[in-house]
Amino acid sequence: MENTYFVTGIHTDAGKTVTSAFLQLVLDADYWKPIQAGDLDFGDTDRVKAWTGLPADRYLPERHRLKTPASPHYAARLDGIDIQLSDFTLPPCTRGSAPLIIEGAGGILVPINDRETVADLIKQINVPVILVSRHYLGSINHTLLSIKYLQAMDIEIAGLIYSGGDSPETVRIVGEQTGIWPLVELPEFEELTAAALRKVAEDLRPVIQGKLLNKINLQ
């Protein structure tokens, strides 16, 4: 599916959900969270809805809704479910050929069962990745490891986004060592509101659309 991207992170709290909401606004996309573990009353899909203010029909149902906020393999075991890669195929978007943002669970090596990880799920769905990084002590190591692993798995990296904070040296060394420079750097939101996110999306829309939307025109 053209202009479909799988958003994954260098670790669980890298900022995948905020980035997914940002990308949904910028690309005028639909959104899909294949696995939700825990927070079933107000999960990531609900958060993205609240931050974007987009209609409910722009959100595709989760394939697995697990009760426990834990690694999907363990949360599924507690629910008596064995997650299989064959469970996952790209769902149709609500608007035909609209872009689609897919948000993963945790980082790329989080297990989804006793055999496979989120990286295997990405291979199964077979779409490019947008990797989300965040500036903290140790993030260079985590970012480089994530990039190297995705490359070793022959998974296309469509882009890298830094979520929150500012660290020019991190951006420089990761770019120098991998050749991957950020699509954008999202600010640290003092208060994450729909208005604040929409303002950032409006400011950065031309940059993202110019780099990602190679095959369709949403103007």
Secondary structure, DSSP 8 states (H G I E B T S, - for coil): -TTEEEEEESSTTSSHHHHHHHHHHHHT-EEE-SEEES-TTS-HHHHHHHHH---GGGEE--SEEESSSS-HHHHHHHTT----GGG-----BTTBS--EEEEEEEETT-BSSSS-BHHHHHHHHT--EEEEE--STTHHHHHHHHHHHHHHTT--EEEEEEESS--HHHHHHHHHHHS--EEEEE---SS--HHHHHHHHHHHHHHHHHHH-SS----
